[in-house]
Amino acid sequence: MALVSELREGDIPLLKSFVLKAWRLAGSSALGWTGATDENITEIASESFLRGLIGNPNLKVFIGKIDEEVVGFCAI
């Protein structure tokens, strides 16, 4: 069972790996990735970009993890 929690600083490397792996597996034609480029994904998977999500008062990011592996995320 996945545990869902709000994104924390310590989760950033795990989320980065998840985004890059999902991109490699799904590609630009997958739902949610349409129109993205390698450059876009590199930017949104960067630790500085992900760190900026944590401090954004208008955004909440949640991740689902099984053990220490991210299996999903959402931003609202």
Secondary structure, 3 states (H helix, E strand, C coil): CCEEEECCHHHHHHHHHHHHHHHHHHCCCCCCCCCCCHHHHHHHCCHHHHHHHHCCCCCCEEEEEECCEEEEEEEC
